[in-house]
């Protein structure tokens, strides 16, 4: 196969603190994952001005293979949400709204995306795509995100980050603060997949319908900063994350994950992202083999050590 005319690589993401509250300008601690997504484009590789789009999963299997007419994403065209590539079309339409003609490079092109992580894991298949499209079209990624996939944008910051970041956004201004953060206690933690994917838009709607206390917003931000303190040890970190869980649970009027499913876990669990799906964070003084066995025995087979998940 010939070399692509355009190649972009973006990291996946995990938001360790600040979920939901980050939408209101509260700083959150986020990390890029060691696995991401490749985006490649070949010009003039499709016929009659059409766009050939193929998306491959981490096993190398094509989960999307389609031919799209540029007319399908022009401004004013109604996009059927039932299309398997509806969100991609929405992003392309948004690009045209931001600058007419931005997507012309796709006419007659072939695009291939290839994930390095399971596409059901919620690690950023959408954000890594937006990051690539923004680079291809020379557009601001946060403007492209707005009006297409939506969200706070921390995932876009992770897409090009080389380490942990503090992310905040308010009044349309994005602040990304790179962090030198790798305390020893992180190596006693891991991420566990819940065997189900959660729609983040549903979670955001639930948060928006809740009554948010200003003192909770302030405290979530304080916990985020406190985790970065030098000399913090595992038990102190676990106490901070337990408080974080309690605040989010109270806000959403939901039980914590630990209360609901893992009351006997020897350590502390921290939900990540939209509550109810994707990954959660497990902290324990037990070794990884014992922690993995605990979750495996309960039907959760994907248990990934921190240093294998995070860049």
Backbone bond lengths (Angstrom), bond angles and torsions (degrees), N, CA, C in turn:
res aa  C-N    CA-C-N  psi(-1)  N-CA   C-N-CA  omega(-1)  CA-C   N-CA-C  phi
1 X - - - 1.453 - - 1.532 109.65 -
2 X 1.306 117.12 138.28 1.455 121.40 -179.14 1.525 110.99 -68.87
3 X 1.317 115.48 159.87 1.453 120.68 177.52 1.532 109.72 -66.68
4 X 1.312 117.89 139.44 1.462 120.13 -179.92 1.530 110.93 -69.40
5 X 1.317 114.98 155.70 1.464 120.05 175.17 1.520 111.47 -78.27
6 X 1.327 115.62 -20.56 1.462 120.28 179.17 1.522 108.22 -147.70
7 X 1.334 115.81 133.81 1.465 120.64 177.80 1.518 108.14 -138.72
8 X 1.314 116.56 130.47 1.460 121.08 178.55 1.526 108.22 -134.84
9 X 1.331 115.38 139.16 1.451 120.77 176.35 1.516 109.05 -122.99
10 X 1.330 116.91 135.08 1.460 121.96 179.90 1.519 109.48 -133.51
11 X 1.335 115.61 144.90 1.463 121.62 178.81 1.532 111.12 -81.13
12 X 1.328 115.08 152.73 1.453 120.58 169.56 1.520 110.00 -75.40
13 X 1.337 116.83 -173.69 1.466 119.61 -171.85 1.524 112.34 -147.64
14 X 1.327 114.46 154.72 1.456 122.99 168.45 1.526 107.50 -141.28
15 X 1.321 116.79 132.99 1.453 122.03 175.80 1.526 107.27 -100.16
16 X 1.327 116.48 111.26 1.457 121.01 -174.00 1.522 112.43 -82.34
17 X 1.317 117.34 -34.57 1.468 121.06 177.67 1.522 109.61 -139.43
18 X 1.333 115.19 158.70 1.465 120.05 172.65 1.505 116.08 91.40
19 X 1.349 117.77 5.32 1.469 118.84 -177.74 1.524 111.02 -51.75
20 X 1.312 115.41 141.18 1.472 124.21 -176.25 1.526 111.69 69.88
21 X 1.331 117.68 -54.77 1.461 120.97 -177.47 1.528 111.66 -62.08
22 X 1.320 116.66 -25.18 1.462 121.22 179.43 1.528 110.74 -61.54
23 X 1.336 116.70 -24.17 1.463 121.27 177.94 1.524 111.84 -67.09
24 X 1.323 116.53 -21.63 1.458 121.99 -179.20 1.527 112.52 -103.55
25 X 1.326 116.85 21.47 1.455 120.67 176.29 1.510 115.45 87.71
26 X 1.344 117.54 1.02 1.468 120.45 178.03 1.530 108.72 -72.40
27 X 1.336 119.02 132.58 1.462 119.74 179.65 1.523 112.26 -66.35
28 X 1.329 115.92 140.37 1.454 121.83 178.32 1.521 110.15 -125.60
29 X 1.314 115.56 149.94 1.465 121.99 177.51 1.523 108.34 -95.44
30 X 1.325 116.59 121.33 1.463 121.54 -177.23 1.521 110.04 -129.50
31 X 1.331 115.82 154.36 1.464 121.00 179.87 1.521 109.85 -134.67
32 X 1.344 117.34 141.41 1.462 120.42 172.61 1.518 109.78 -78.47
33 X 1.307 116.70 145.04 1.459 119.78 177.58 1.522 110.45 -88.01
34 X 1.324 115.19 157.90 1.461 120.07 -178.72 1.524 111.62 -71.37
35 X 1.325 116.68 -16.87 1.464 121.07 177.43 1.521 109.63 -111.97
36 X 1.332 115.16 145.96 1.459 119.80 -176.91 1.515 112.03 -144.75
37 X 1.336 116.03 -141.71 1.456 121.01 -178.69 1.533 110.45 -140.46
38 X 1.341 114.64 137.25 1.461 122.11 173.71 1.523 109.30 -94.82
39 X 1.329 115.59 142.79 1.466 122.29 175.75 1.528 106.32 -129.04
40 X 1.312 116.63 122.61 1.463 121.61 -179.38 1.522 110.02 -127.64
41 X 1.330 115.67 142.87 1.466 121.27 179.72 1.518 110.00 -134.42
42 X 1.316 114.91 134.57 1.455 122.67 173.97 1.527 108.39 -116.18
43 X 1.309 117.27 122.30 1.458 120.91 179.30 1.529 110.68 -75.51
44 X 1.327 115.98 146.05 1.462 121.25 174.50 1.507 114.38 63.51
45 X 1.331 117.43 22.76 1.471 120.57 -176.95 1.519 112.54 -98.55
46 X 1.324 117.25 -1.53 1.465 121.67 175.90 1.523 108.28 -120.33
47 X 1.306 117.02 166.15 1.467 121.22 -173.08 1.523 112.47 -100.97
48 X 1.329 114.02 153.18 1.456 123.40 171.06 1.533 113.24 53.87
49 X 1.319 115.70 37.47 1.458 119.78 175.32 1.516 115.25 71.81
50 X 1.312 118.28 8.17 1.460 121.82 -179.88 1.536 110.20 -82.10
51 X 1.323 115.67 165.33 1.457 122.28 176.24 1.525 109.05 -110.41
52 X 1.305 116.70 121.50 1.467 121.68 174.47 1.527 107.73 -95.59
53 X 1.323 116.15 122.26 1.469 120.57 -175.35 1.520 109.26 -124.21
54 X 1.329 115.40 122.73 1.458 121.02 176.54 1.521 108.82 -126.06
55 X 1.320 116.18 131.02 1.460 121.86 -179.90 1.526 108.54 -119.65
56 X 1.332 116.06 125.47 1.459 121.83 -177.81 1.523 110.02 -109.91
57 X 1.328 115.30 141.97 1.454 119.69 176.97 1.521 110.09 -86.88
58 X 1.321 117.05 -175.28 1.459 121.16 -175.26 1.520 112.86 -69.67
59 X 1.334 116.89 -15.52 1.459 120.93 176.89 1.526 111.95 -91.99
60 X 1.337 116.73 0.93 1.451 121.00 -179.93 1.516 114.04 84.00
61 X 1.334 116.61 10.96 1.455 120.94 179.17 1.529 110.20 -92.78
62 X 1.322 116.89 136.40 1.465 120.89 178.82 1.529 109.33 -77.78
63 X 1.319 116.82 115.92 1.461 120.55 177.51 1.524 111.13 -97.18
64 X 1.336 115.58 -9.55 1.464 120.90 174.62 1.513 108.04 -145.39
65 X 1.305 116.23 128.03 1.463 122.09 177.66 1.527 106.59 -145.53
66 X 1.321 116.12 102.93 1.453 119.34 -170.98 1.520 111.09 -145.85
67 X 1.307 115.29 160.82 1.466 122.68 174.07 1.519 107.03 -116.59
68 X 1.327 115.90 128.31 1.460 121.48 -173.59 1.524 109.59 -122.27
69 X 1.303 115.98 137.11 1.462 121.11 173.85 1.521 109.23 -86.33
70 X 1.350 117.88 137.81 1.470 119.68 176.68 1.529 112.79 -56.15
71 X 1.317 117.37 -24.78 1.463 119.79 178.90 1.531 111.94 -63.99
72 X 1.334 116.63 -20.31 1.467 120.12 -176.29 1.521 113.15 -73.93
73 X 1.347 118.15 -17.19 1.460 119.21 -177.86 1.534 113.06 -119.52
74 X 1.313 117.17 10.57 1.454 118.75 179.08 1.542 110.75 -68.67
75 X 1.331 117.86 150.06 1.465 120.84 178.10 1.521 111.72 -54.46
76 X 1.319 115.56 137.91 1.462 120.84 179.65 1.506 113.82 94.40
77 X 1.345 117.64 -16.53 1.459 121.22 178.87 1.527 109.08 -79.42
78 X 1.315 116.69 131.31 1.458 120.24 177.76 1.522 109.46 -79.97
79 X 1.320 115.88 126.27 1.461 121.43 -177.54 1.517 109.31 -98.31
80 X 1.303 115.96 123.50 1.462 121.48 179.81 1.528 109.04 -70.22
81 X 1.342 118.82 116.77 1.472 120.29 -179.45 1.516 113.23 -63.54
82 X 1.325 117.36 -12.69 1.456 120.82 179.09 1.518 113.65 -80.03
83 X 1.345 117.59 -13.48 1.454 120.17 177.49 1.526 109.60 -61.99
84 X 1.344 118.19 140.35 1.467 119.83 178.50 1.527 112.25 -65.35
85 X 1.339 116.69 -19.40 1.457 120.89 -179.99 1.527 110.89 -116.22
86 X 1.341 117.00 28.22 1.463 121.23 -175.21 1.530 112.08 -60.36
87 X 1.336 117.51 -42.60 1.459 119.98 -178.06 1.527 111.35 -68.16
88 X 1.333 116.40 -33.99 1.464 119.24 175.64 1.521 110.27 -64.30
89 X 1.326 116.67 -44.74 1.462 120.53 176.91 1.524 110.94 -59.63
90 X 1.333 116.41 -38.71 1.454 120.36 179.77 1.529 110.73 -64.54
91 X 1.330 116.43 -38.85 1.463 120.03 177.81 1.528 110.90 -65.99
92 X 1.334 117.07 -40.92 1.466 120.57 178.67 1.527 110.54 -66.28
93 X 1.323 116.21 -38.95 1.460 120.46 177.25 1.528 110.48 -63.50
94 X 1.331 115.88 -40.95 1.453 120.54 178.18 1.531 110.53 -62.22
95 X 1.329 117.07 -39.48 1.467 121.22 178.48 1.527 110.75 -60.65
96 X 1.323 116.84 -42.02 1.467 120.55 178.13 1.523 111.51 -66.59
97 X 1.323 116.68 -33.68 1.463 119.95 177.04 1.521 110.77 -67.20
98 X 1.332 116.37 -35.83 1.461 120.18 -179.89 1.526 111.53 -72.79
99 X 1.323 116.33 -37.68 1.466 119.88 176.85 1.523 109.48 -154.81
100 X 1.305 116.54 112.74 1.470 121.24 -179.37 1.526 109.93 -56.66
101 X 1.318 115.82 131.45 1.452 120.97 179.37 1.512 114.42 89.21
102 X 1.333 117.33 -0.31 1.466 120.66 -177.39 1.518 112.24 -59.79
103 X 1.338 116.95 -32.57 1.471 120.22 -173.63 1.525 113.45 -94.55
104 X 1.326 117.47 8.07 1.473 120.65 -177.26 1.519 111.99 -56.42
105 X 1.347 117.49 -30.44 1.458 121.57 -179.29 1.522 111.80 -60.47
106 X 1.332 117.44 -19.61 1.468 120.92 -179.48 1.522 113.28 -82.93
107 X 1.326 117.42 -16.27 1.460 120.27 -178.03 1.529 110.03 -64.75
108 X 1.325 116.70 119.63 1.456 121.13 -179.68 1.517 113.66 76.13
109 X 1.332 117.70 13.95 1.467 120.98 -176.99 1.523 112.07 -100.82
110 X 1.323 114.77 164.17 1.455 121.38 171.40 1.517 107.87 -116.59
111 X 1.309 116.21 130.39 1.455 122.60 179.03 1.524 109.24 -117.87
112 X 1.312 115.95 137.14 1.456 121.01 172.84 1.528 108.62 -131.45
113 X 1.325 115.77 130.06 1.459 121.13 172.82 1.528 107.68 -113.48
114 X 1.314 115.03 146.09 1.477 119.15 -179.05 1.519 109.23 -140.48
115 X 1.325 115.79 116.06 1.456 121.91 178.97 1.519 111.14 -82.76
116 X 1.333 115.82 147.65 1.454 121.22 174.44 1.519 111.40 -102.42
117 X 1.334 117.39 -8.10 1.462 121.45 177.57 1.524 109.05 -123.21
118 X 1.311 116.25 159.99 1.461 121.92 178.39 1.526 109.37 -56.42
119 X 1.310 117.66 126.26 1.467 120.32 -173.06 1.529 112.97 -69.84
120 X 1.332 117.32 -10.68 1.459 120.78 177.68 1.536 112.00 -91.11
121 X 1.317 117.32 -1.40 1.454 120.85 -173.18 1.529 114.35 -80.65
122 X 1.309 118.23 -13.15 1.452 119.99 -179.85 1.517 114.07 71.96
123 X 1.328 117.22 30.04 1.462 120.81 -178.28 1.525 113.23 -93.62
124 X 1.338 117.83 2.96 1.458 117.83 173.67 1.510 116.30 121.04
125 X 1.342 118.47 35.42 1.463 118.90 176.52 1.532 110.77 -62.74
126 X 1.341 117.28 -31.66 1.466 120.95 179.45 1.523 111.44 -78.51
127 X 1.331 117.16 -46.88 1.465 119.84 -176.86 1.522 112.05 -65.94
128 X 1.332 117.50 -36.77 1.461 119.34 178.23 1.524 110.70 -67.14
129 X 1.335 116.62 -31.85 1.466 120.05 175.63 1.525 110.69 -68.52
130 X 1.328 116.88 -46.36 1.469 120.54 179.35 1.530 110.32 -59.70
131 X 1.333 116.58 -41.67 1.469 120.11 179.48 1.528 110.91 -59.90
132 X 1.335 116.47 -41.43 1.465 120.54 179.84 1.524 111.42 -68.28
133 X 1.327 116.74 -43.79 1.462 120.12 -178.90 1.527 110.69 -64.88
134 X 1.318 117.35 -39.42 1.468 120.82 178.78 1.525 110.52 -61.32
135 X 1.336 116.06 -40.47 1.462 120.33 177.82 1.523 110.85 -67.00
136 X 1.326 116.58 -43.65 1.460 121.66 -179.51 1.525 111.61 -62.03
137 X 1.322 116.88 -43.16 1.462 121.72 -175.78 1.520 113.11 -90.87
138 X 1.342 117.21 -3.45 1.459 122.18 -177.37 1.534 110.40 57.29
139 X 1.328 115.00 52.21 1.454 121.88 179.34 1.528 109.63 -122.12
140 X 1.326 116.00 157.09 1.456 120.26 174.85 1.531 108.94 -66.10
141 X 1.325 119.26 122.73 1.463 120.30 -175.32 1.524 113.49 -62.55
142 X 1.345 117.07 -33.58 1.460 119.70 -178.66 1.530 111.27 -71.61
143 X 1.325 116.47 -33.15 1.463 119.75 175.35 1.526 110.45 -70.01
144 X 1.332 116.13 -35.91 1.457 119.94 177.84 1.525 110.75 -67.91
145 X 1.324 115.89 -39.01 1.466 120.51 178.72 1.523 110.83 -62.41
146 X 1.330 115.46 -43.38 1.458 120.52 -179.94 1.529 109.23 -67.21
147 X 1.272 116.91 126.64 1.453 120.67 -178.92 1.516 113.63 89.32
148 X 1.345 117.56 -0.09 1.472 119.54 175.13 1.517 108.69 -125.02
149 X 1.335 117.90 -90.14 1.459 120.66 -179.12 1.528 111.98 -81.02
150 X 1.331 116.96 -32.09 1.457 120.98 179.42 1.518 112.76 77.52
151 X 1.338 115.83 177.08 1.458 121.85 179.95 1.512 111.20 114.20
152 X 1.330 115.93 -179.57 1.459 120.96 -175.37 1.522 112.59 -75.20
153 X 1.337 116.85 -32.78 1.455 121.15 -177.68 1.516 114.21 103.33
154 X 1.347 118.06 -1.67 1.467 118.82 179.17 1.521 110.73 -60.04
155 X 1.342 115.92 -32.01 1.461 119.73 -178.89 1.532 111.82 -66.57
156 X 1.347 116.64 -33.24 1.461 119.79 175.84 1.521 110.80 -68.03
157 X 1.329 115.79 -36.41 1.463 119.33 176.94 1.531 110.22 -64.32
158 X 1.335 116.60 -39.98 1.464 120.66 177.91 1.522 111.74 -66.13
159 X 1.326 117.04 -32.02 1.462 121.58 -176.09 1.522 112.05 -55.87
160 X 1.333 115.97 -32.60 1.462 118.48 -179.18 1.524 112.78 -117.90
161 X 1.322 117.39 9.86 1.467 120.98 178.81 1.527 110.14 -79.00
162 X 1.319 115.86 155.45 1.468 121.48 177.74 1.515 111.61 -113.48
163 X 1.324 116.13 11.51 1.455 121.25 179.63 1.512 109.59 179.85
164 X 1.338 117.98 -173.62 1.461 121.21 -178.39 1.527 111.83 -59.34
165 X 1.326 115.77 149.62 1.462 121.36 178.03 1.531 109.76 -137.28
166 X 1.324 115.27 153.94 1.451 121.28 163.18 1.522 105.72 -101.14
167 X 1.327 116.19 125.07 1.462 120.91 -177.44 1.518 109.35 -117.18
168 X 1.314 115.78 135.73 1.459 120.16 172.62 1.518 108.75 -146.22
169 X 1.317 114.53 154.42 1.461 119.76 -179.18 1.522 109.03 -150.40
170 X 1.320 115.60 129.22 1.461 120.22 175.73 1.517 108.85 -153.30
171 X 1.312 115.49 144.67 1.471 122.31 -179.99 1.526 111.42 52.17
172 X 1.338 115.99 36.21 1.455 120.42 176.36 1.512 115.13 79.57
173 X 1.328 118.23 -0.88 1.458 122.09 -179.16 1.523 110.45 -100.48
174 X 1.316 116.45 129.48 1.464 122.54 -178.84 1.528 109.59 -101.09
175 X 1.327 116.46 131.70 1.467 121.45 176.21 1.533 108.08 -121.92
176 X 1.318 116.84 121.59 1.458 122.72 178.61 1.527 107.92 -119.77
177 X 1.332 116.75 118.25 1.463 122.08 -178.24 1.528 109.44 -113.63
178 X 1.342 118.13 103.56 1.469 120.21 176.38 1.526 110.67 -61.71
179 X 1.347 115.76 143.61 1.460 121.60 -176.28 1.523 110.98 -124.84
180 X 1.333 115.31 139.28 1.462 120.73 168.85 1.524 106.05 -93.05
181 X 1.316 116.03 90.05 1.471 120.13 -170.36 1.522 109.90 -136.60
182 X 1.317 116.30 107.50 1.468 120.30 177.78 1.529 109.72 -152.62
183 X 1.340 117.69 58.16 1.468 120.34 179.88 1.531 111.14 -62.63
184 X 1.321 115.53 154.23 1.464 120.47 -177.78 1.523 112.66 -59.56
185 X 1.335 117.75 -33.51 1.463 119.92 -174.92 1.527 112.85 -64.85
186 X 1.329 117.47 -20.20 1.466 119.21 178.50 1.527 111.30 -61.30
187 X 1.326 116.31 -29.69 1.461 119.65 -178.45 1.523 112.29 -73.20
188 X 1.329 117.54 -7.31 1.463 121.18 175.02 1.526 110.13 -100.37
189 X 1.315 116.27 20.26 1.462 120.50 -179.02 1.526 109.95 -124.32
190 X 1.324 115.32 163.32 1.460 120.51 179.04 1.525 109.27 -153.80
191 X 1.324 115.17 169.95 1.455 121.92 179.24 1.527 109.16 -116.59
192 X 1.321 115.55 136.18 1.462 121.82 -175.96 1.526 108.88 -121.43
193 X 1.327 115.79 130.77 1.468 120.42 178.98 1.526 109.83 -85.10
194 X 1.340 116.18 133.50 1.467 121.06 -175.00 1.518 114.07 -82.49
195 X 1.315 117.09 3.24 1.472 121.67 178.69 1.523 112.92 70.02
196 X 1.316 117.39 15.30 1.456 120.34 176.89 1.516 108.87 -155.14
197 X 1.326 115.03 149.50 1.461 120.75 -179.44 1.514 108.75 -102.24
198 X 1.322 115.46 140.52 1.458 121.32 -179.05 1.522 109.59 -110.18
199 X 1.327 116.51 136.87 1.457 121.58 176.71 1.525 108.22 -76.16
200 X 1.336 117.07 111.18 1.464 120.30 -177.22 1.515 111.57 -63.85
201 X 1.336 117.22 -29.01 1.469 119.38 179.55 1.526 111.15 -65.65
202 X 1.338 116.59 -34.40 1.468 119.93 176.66 1.523 110.34 -66.86
203 X 1.325 116.01 -41.37 1.452 120.11 178.67 1.521 111.76 -63.86
204 X 1.321 116.39 -39.70 1.465 120.37 178.89 1.520 110.26 -64.05
205 X 1.330 116.73 -39.90 1.472 119.73 179.37 1.535 110.42 -63.16
206 X 1.329 116.35 -39.81 1.465 119.99 178.80 1.524 110.65 -65.09
207 X 1.322 116.35 -40.26 1.466 120.23 178.62 1.527 110.42 -64.63
208 X 1.331 116.55 -43.70 1.460 120.43 -178.68 1.529 111.84 -64.22
209 X 1.317 116.65 -27.57 1.467 120.49 179.79 1.522 112.16 -82.85
210 X 1.331 117.05 -10.50 1.460 121.05 -176.54 1.531 110.83 -84.33
211 X 1.315 114.97 161.59 1.460 121.72 174.80 1.533 107.39 -91.27
212 X 1.330 116.05 113.29 1.459 120.68 -173.90 1.527 110.03 -98.59
213 X 1.318 115.82 126.15 1.460 120.73 179.61 1.531 109.81 -87.49
214 X 1.314 116.32 134.25 1.464 120.38 -178.72 1.524 111.31 -60.96
215 X 1.343 116.62 -35.92 1.465 118.58 179.71 1.539 111.42 -66.60
216 X 1.339 116.37 -27.40 1.468 119.15 176.86 1.521 110.54 -72.41
217 X 1.323 117.02 -40.69 1.460 119.76 175.64 1.536 110.17 -57.96
218 X 1.305 115.33 -47.14 1.462 120.10 -179.21 1.524 111.23 -61.76
219 X 1.342 116.85 -43.86 1.455 120.21 -176.13 1.530 111.71 -68.60
220 X 1.318 118.74 -37.56 1.467 121.19 177.63 1.527 109.53 -60.06
221 X 1.319 116.71 -41.86 1.459 120.06 177.05 1.513 112.10 -64.27
222 X 1.327 116.88 -38.61 1.459 120.74 178.66 1.524 111.33 -66.13
223 X 1.327 116.57 -39.56 1.474 120.17 178.63 1.521 110.12 -63.48
224 X 1.320 116.67 -42.19 1.464 120.72 178.32 1.520 110.79 -56.71
225 X 1.313 117.03 -47.66 1.463 120.76 -179.94 1.532 111.35 -68.29
226 X 1.326 116.36 -36.98 1.465 120.36 -178.12 1.529 111.89 -62.99
227 X 1.331 117.20 -33.61 1.467 120.49 179.48 1.528 112.20 -62.62
228 X 1.323 116.01 -22.56 1.461 120.38 -177.13 1.516 113.39 -87.17
229 X 1.327 117.31 -4.07 1.457 120.80 -176.73 1.528 111.24 -64.03
230 X 1.313 115.37 139.43 1.467 120.04 175.83 1.534 109.07 -69.92
231 X 1.318 115.53 145.93 1.453 120.23 177.19 1.518 114.26 84.75
232 X 1.328 116.95 0.57 1.463 119.86 178.02 1.530 109.04 -68.28
233 X 1.309 117.21 140.48 1.455 120.46 178.74 1.530 109.66 -115.69
234 X 1.321 116.30 174.06 1.463 121.35 -170.05 1.527 112.69 -58.37
235 X 1.319 117.22 -46.76 1.462 119.05 -176.54 1.518 111.73 -65.61
236 X 1.324 116.87 -36.89 1.467 120.01 177.92 1.527 110.38 -67.24
237 X 1.329 116.82 -40.92 1.462 120.41 177.15 1.529 110.40 -62.79
238 X 1.329 116.39 -41.73 1.466 120.94 179.60 1.522 111.05 -62.12
239 X 1.319 117.12 -38.35 1.468 120.32 178.72 1.519 111.21 -65.43
240 X 1.332 116.59 -40.31 1.465 120.52 177.61 1.528 110.98 -63.17
241 X 1.319 116.08 -43.42 1.462 119.75 -178.42 1.527 111.83 -70.97
242 X 1.330 116.41 -31.43 1.463 119.43 174.98 1.529 110.25 -63.56
243 X 1.326 116.23 -42.19 1.464 119.65 177.60 1.521 110.63 -63.87
244 X 1.318 116.63 -40.98 1.469 121.50 177.39 1.525 110.25 -58.19
245 X 1.331 117.11 -47.10 1.464 121.88 178.65 1.524 111.66 -58.73
246 X 1.324 115.60 -42.47 1.461 120.62 -178.11 1.524 110.88 -63.25
247 X 1.325 116.94 -40.77 1.464 120.68 -179.46 1.526 110.68 -66.08
248 X 1.335 117.11 -46.47 1.469 119.90 -178.81 1.524 110.33 -66.40
249 X 1.327 117.29 -40.78 1.463 121.17 178.70 1.526 110.92 -60.42
250 X 1.323 116.19 -44.82 1.461 120.14 178.83 1.528 111.25 -63.18
251 X 1.313 116.56 -39.89 1.464 121.08 -179.32 1.523 111.39 -64.70
252 X 1.335 116.19 -44.50 1.462 121.06 -177.94 1.526 112.93 -85.71
253 X 1.342 115.70 -8.11 1.469 121.68 -176.50 1.532 110.62 57.75
254 X 1.328 113.82 49.24 1.461 122.30 178.71 1.526 108.59 -130.46
255 X 1.332 117.41 152.96 1.469 118.85 172.37 1.513 109.67 -71.29
256 X 1.315 116.96 154.39 1.460 118.76 173.99 1.528 108.58 -69.57
257 X 1.320 115.47 160.54 1.460 121.12 177.75 1.522 110.84 -58.02
258 X 1.315 116.27 -41.38 1.467 120.33 -177.88 1.526 110.69 -65.50
259 X 1.310 117.07 -42.61 1.464 121.01 178.22 1.527 110.86 -63.23
260 X 1.324 116.16 -40.48 1.460 120.57 -173.11 1.531 113.44 -76.86
261 X 1.340 117.37 -38.05 1.464 119.06 -169.95 1.527 115.58 -127.77
262 X 1.334 117.80 -26.92 1.462 118.94 -169.21 1.525 111.61 -134.18
263 X 1.312 116.75 50.81 1.467 120.55 -176.03 1.527 112.56 -61.22
264 X 1.339 117.48 -26.28 1.467 120.28 -177.67 1.527 113.08 -97.43
265 X 1.330 117.67 12.71 1.468 119.32 -179.52 1.532 109.81 -67.83
266 X 1.327 117.80 132.51 1.470 121.17 -178.56 1.527 112.42 -81.42
267 X 1.306 116.47 68.68 1.456 121.14 -178.20 1.516 109.88 162.96
268 X 1.321 115.98 -155.22 1.463 121.21 -178.34 1.520 110.07 -123.55
269 X 1.339 115.86 137.61 1.455 121.72 176.94 1.524 109.48 -110.15
270 X 1.315 115.34 143.61 1.462 121.58 -179.85 1.525 108.74 -130.39
271 X 1.336 117.29 118.66 1.461 120.95 176.09 1.523 109.64 -67.30
272 X 1.315 116.32 150.67 1.459 121.70 179.52 1.522 109.34 -127.54
273 X 1.325 115.94 145.06 1.456 120.05 175.82 1.513 112.55 63.38
274 X 1.334 115.56 -141.72 1.470 120.75 179.31 1.525 108.63 -73.86
275 X 1.315 117.25 120.50 1.460 121.03 -177.22 1.529 110.73 -60.03
276 X 1.330 115.55 135.88 1.451 120.14 175.74 1.510 114.64 112.10
277 X 1.327 117.21 -9.20 1.459 118.59 -179.02 1.517 111.89 -154.19
278 X 1.330 115.19 -172.90 1.450 122.88 178.55 1.542 111.63 57.67
279 X 1.314 118.32 -140.75 1.459 121.63 -173.76 1.526 112.35 -98.83
280 X 1.332 114.84 155.43 1.459 120.17 165.69 1.524 107.76 -128.20
281 X 1.318 115.34 163.70 1.462 123.65 -173.61 1.520 108.64 -105.51
282 X 1.331 116.78 129.53 1.466 121.86 -178.70 1.523 109.89 -116.85
283 X 1.341 115.82 127.23 1.456 122.41 177.34 1.525 107.87 -116.82
284 X 1.316 116.57 129.25 1.463 119.80 -178.48 1.518 110.05 -156.26
285 X 1.340 115.37 149.03 1.453 120.20 174.25 1.530 111.47 -81.94
286 X 1.329 116.24 -8.84 1.465 120.34 174.76 1.531 109.03 -72.34
287 X 1.344 117.20 156.67 1.461 119.17 179.30 1.532 110.32 -73.56
288 X 1.320 115.26 166.72 1.464 119.88 -173.75 1.524 111.59 -61.24
289 X 1.323 117.58 -38.16 1.466 120.38 -178.06 1.533 110.70 -60.53
290 X 1.330 117.73 -42.31 1.456 120.52 -179.84 1.527 111.67 -69.46
291 X 1.332 115.73 -39.35 1.466 119.42 178.63 1.525 110.00 -65.05
292 X 1.337 116.79 -45.64 1.463 120.46 179.21 1.524 110.72 -61.25
293 X 1.328 116.92 -41.42 1.464 120.53 179.39 1.527 111.00 -63.07
294 X 1.341 116.75 -39.10 1.466 120.97 178.26 1.530 110.59 -56.90
295 X 1.324 116.77 -48.34 1.465 119.92 -177.70 1.529 111.75 -75.97
296 X 1.334 117.02 -36.80 1.462 120.15 177.84 1.518 111.06 -59.46
297 X 1.325 116.52 -41.42 1.465 121.35 179.99 1.524 112.02 -63.30
298 X 1.322 116.43 -21.47 1.474 121.15 -178.97 1.524 111.99 -102.95
299 X 1.337 116.49 11.99 1.452 120.73 174.04 1.511 116.13 92.13
300 X 1.344 117.14 12.11 1.462 120.80 -179.94 1.531 107.91 -110.96
301 X 1.318 115.53 99.65 1.464 120.15 -169.23 1.521 114.23 -89.72
302 X 1.327 117.85 -16.23 1.461 120.61 -177.94 1.518 109.83 -98.49
303 X 1.335 115.39 102.14 1.465 122.73 -179.13 1.528 106.45 -129.39
304 X 1.335 116.71 111.04 1.459 121.82 -170.70 1.526 110.55 -116.61
305 X 1.342 118.57 121.66 1.468 120.48 177.68 1.527 111.57 -58.08
306 X 1.316 116.16 149.54 1.463 121.38 -178.00 1.523 111.46 -52.30
307 X 1.327 117.30 -48.41 1.464 119.75 -173.57 1.520 113.01 -71.57
308 X 1.343 118.08 -11.71 1.459 120.28 174.02 1.527 111.90 -91.72
309 X 1.315 116.64 -24.94 1.462 121.49 -178.40 1.526 111.89 -86.77
310 X 1.315 116.49 -41.08 1.471 121.61 -169.14 1.513 111.26 -98.05
311 X 1.313 114.96 139.93 1.469 121.56 -179.83 1.514 110.79 -61.78
